[in-house]
Amino acid sequence: MNLATAIPLTTALARLTPLRPGTVASVDWKSLTAPEARRLRELGLDEGVEVELIKGSGILGGPVACRIGRMTVALRRHVAGAIHVSPLA
């Protein structure tokens, strides 16, 4: 077995291909402020949750729109960057 195929690759939610779902692999909680982390937890965003990037912010670095379950939410780019996602096949 090839080690590279055994470890799923992850990418930041902000860099996920739009409209391609993924599963949250990890969240870098330490890079977020307490209110940002609390908001993500209130939205139900944690390891194992399916997410989908709907629209990125392009080159300007503004917020991104993503789907968490049945909700569509806007996240600041640095918050979306702290969420590491494994793309679904």
C-alpha positions as protocol buffer text, in pm:
chain_id: "A"
residue {
  index: 1
  type: MET
  ca { x: 0 y: 0 z: 0 }
}
residue {
  index: 2
  type: ASN
  ca { x: 129 y: 343 z: -93 }
}
residue {
  index: 3
  type: LEU
  ca { x: 150 y: 579 z: 205 }
}
residue {
  index: 4
  type: ALA
  ca { x: 42 y: 874 z: -11 }
}
residue {
  index: 5
  type: THR
  ca { x: -289 y: 703 z: -89 }
}
residue {
  index: 6
  type: ALA
  ca { x: -350 y: 607 z: 274 }
}
residue {
  index: 7
  type: ILE
  ca { x: -345 y: 967 z: 400 }
}
residue {
  index: 8
  type: PRO
  ca { x: -627 y: 1182 z: 261 }
}
residue {
  index: 9
  type: LEU
  ca { x: -516 y: 1519 z: 135 }
}
residue {
  index: 10
  type: THR
  ca { x: -678 y: 1822 z: 293 }
}
residue {
  index: 11
  type: THR
  ca { x: -718 y: 2179 z: 181 }
}
residue {
  index: 12
  type: ALA
  ca { x: -848 y: 2493 z: 345 }
}
residue {
  index: 13
  type: LEU
  ca { x: -1220 y: 2547 z: 295 }
}
residue {
  index: 14
  type: ALA
  ca { x: -1141 y: 2880 z: 130 }
}
residue {
  index: 15
  type: ARG
  ca { x: -943 y: 2691 z: -138 }
}
residue {
  index: 16
  type: LEU
  ca { x: -1192 y: 2407 z: -195 }
}
residue {
  index: 17
  type: THR
  ca { x: -1322 y: 2375 z: -550 }
}
residue {
  index: 18
  type: PRO
  ca { x: -1663 y: 2551 z: -556 }
}
residue {
  index: 19
  type: LEU
  ca { x: -1968 y: 2326 z: -554 }
}
residue {
  index: 20
  type: ARG
  ca { x: -1761 y: 2015 z: -469 }
}
residue {
  index: 21
  type: PRO
  ca { x: -1849 y: 1889 z: -119 }
}
residue {
  index: 22
  type: GLY
  ca { x: -1591 y: 1792 z: 137 }
}
residue {
  index: 23
  type: THR
  ca { x: -1570 y: 1670 z: 494 }
}
residue {
  index: 24
  type: VAL
  ca { x: -1415 y: 1879 z: 768 }
}
residue {
  index: 25
  type: ALA
  ca { x: -1092 y: 1702 z: 864 }
}
residue {
  index: 26
  type: SER
  ca { x: -983 y: 1952 z: 1131 }
}
residue {
  index: 27
  type: VAL
  ca { x: -1023 y: 2307 z: 1251 }
}
residue {
  index: 28
  type: ASP
  ca { x: -729 y: 2518 z: 1366 }
}
residue {
  index: 29
  type: TRP
  ca { x: -913 y: 2652 z: 1672 }
}
residue {
  index: 30
  type: LYS
  ca { x: -604 y: 2834 z: 1802 }
}
residue {
  index: 31
  type: SER
  ca { x: -594 y: 3063 z: 1497 }
}
residue {
  index: 32
  type: LEU
  ca { x: -949 y: 3185 z: 1566 }
}
residue {
  index: 33
  type: THR
  ca { x: -1071 y: 3435 z: 1821 }
}
residue {
  index: 34
  type: ALA
  ca { x: -1305 y: 3310 z: 2091 }
}
residue {
  index: 35
  type: PRO
  ca { x: -1615 y: 3464 z: 1923 }
}
residue {
  index: 36
  type: GLU
  ca { x: -1518 y: 3315 z: 1585 }
}
residue {
  index: 37
  type: ALA
  ca { x: -1469 y: 2969 z: 1735 }
}
residue {
  index: 38
  type: ARG
  ca { x: -1796 y: 2995 z: 1928 }
}
residue {
  index: 39
  type: ARG
  ca { x: -1983 y: 3093 z: 1610 }
}
residue {
  index: 40
  type: LEU
  ca { x: -1845 y: 2795 z: 1419 }
}
residue {
  index: 41
  type: ARG
  ca { x: -1947 y: 2561 z: 1699 }
}
residue {
  index: 42
  type: GLU
  ca { x: -2295 y: 2718 z: 1711 }
}
residue {
  index: 43
  type: LEU
  ca { x: -2326 y: 2655 z: 1337 }
}
residue {
  index: 44
  type: GLY
  ca { x: -2239 y: 2289 z: 1400 }
}
residue {
  index: 45
  type: LEU
  ca { x: -1909 y: 2307 z: 1219 }
}
residue {
  index: 46
  type: ASP
  ca { x: -1665 y: 2049 z: 1354 }
}
residue {
  index: 47
  type: GLU
  ca { x: -1469 y: 1746 z: 1238 }
}
residue {
  index: 48
  type: GLY
  ca { x: -1672 y: 1508 z: 1020 }
}
residue {
  index: 49
  type: VAL
  ca { x: -1929 y: 1762 z: 902 }
}
residue {
  index: 50
  type: GLU
  ca { x: -1993 y: 1791 z: 529 }
}
residue {
  index: 51
  type: VAL
  ca { x: -1934 y: 2137 z: 382 }
}
residue {
  index: 52
  type: GLU
  ca { x: -1939 y: 2287 z: 37 }
}
residue {
  index: 53
  type: LEU
  ca { x: -1783 y: 2610 z: -88 }
}
residue {
  index: 54
  type: ILE
  ca { x: -2046 y: 2795 z: -287 }
}
residue {
  index: 55
  type: LYS
  ca { x: -1855 y: 3106 z: -382 }
}
residue {
  index: 56
  type: GLY
  ca { x: -1505 y: 3223 z: -306 }
}
residue {
  index: 57
  type: SER
  ca { x: -1403 y: 3585 z: -288 }
}
residue {
  index: 58
  type: GLY
  ca { x: -1168 y: 3584 z: -584 }
}
residue {
  index: 59
  type: ILE
  ca { x: -851 y: 3789 z: -565 }
}
residue {
  index: 60
  type: LEU
  ca { x: -984 y: 4052 z: -325 }
}
residue {
  index: 61
  type: GLY
  ca { x: -976 y: 3829 z: -18 }
}
residue {
  index: 62
  type: GLY
  ca { x: -1328 y: 3902 z: 105 }
}
residue {
  index: 63
  type: PRO
  ca { x: -1575 y: 3659 z: 262 }
}
residue {
  index: 64
  type: VAL
  ca { x: -1665 y: 3320 z: 119 }
}
residue {
  index: 65
  type: ALA
  ca { x: -2010 y: 3160 z: 102 }
}
residue {
  index: 66
  type: CYS
  ca { x: -2037 y: 2798 z: 206 }
}
residue {
  index: 67
  type: ARG
  ca { x: -2303 y: 2541 z: 281 }
}
residue {
  index: 68
  type: ILE
  ca { x: -2301 y: 2362 z: 615 }
}
residue {
  index: 69
  type: GLY
  ca { x: -2578 y: 2105 z: 613 }
}
residue {
  index: 70
  type: ARG
  ca { x: -2885 y: 2294 z: 491 }
}
residue {
  index: 71
  type: MET
  ca { x: -2751 y: 2638 z: 591 }
}
residue {
  index: 72
  type: THR
  ca { x: -2570 y: 2881 z: 368 }
}
residue {
  index: 73
  type: VAL
  ca { x: -2333 y: 3104 z: 563 }
}
residue {
  index: 74
  type: ALA
  ca { x: -2072 y: 3366 z: 490 }
}
residue {
  index: 75
  type: LEU
  ca { x: -1733 y: 3327 z: 658 }
}
residue {
  index: 76
  type: ARG
  ca { x: -1439 y: 3562 z: 666 }
}
residue {
  index: 77
  type: ARG
  ca { x: -1158 y: 3432 z: 449 }
}
residue {
  index: 78
  type: HIS
  ca { x: -920 y: 3376 z: 743 }
}
residue {
  index: 79
  type: VAL
  ca { x: -1190 y: 3176 z: 927 }
}
residue {
  index: 80
  type: ALA
  ca { x: -1250 y: 2961 z: 618 }
}
residue {
  index: 81
  type: GLY
  ca { x: -871 y: 2919 z: 596 }
}
residue {
  index: 82
  type: ALA
  ca { x: -864 y: 2767 z: 945 }
}
residue {
  index: 83
  type: ILE
  ca { x: -1107 y: 2492 z: 839 }
}
residue {
  index: 84
  type: HIS
  ca { x: -926 y: 2198 z: 675 }
}
residue {
  index: 85
  type: VAL
  ca { x: -1139 y: 1989 z: 442 }
}
residue {
  index: 86
  type: SER
  ca { x: -1096 y: 1652 z: 272 }
}
residue {
  index: 87
  type: PRO
  ca { x: -1266 y: 1670 z: -70 }
}
residue {
  index: 88
  type: LEU
  ca { x: -1521 y: 1398 z: -131 }
}
residue {
  index: 89
  type: ALA
  ca { x: -1468 y: 1169 z: -430 }
}
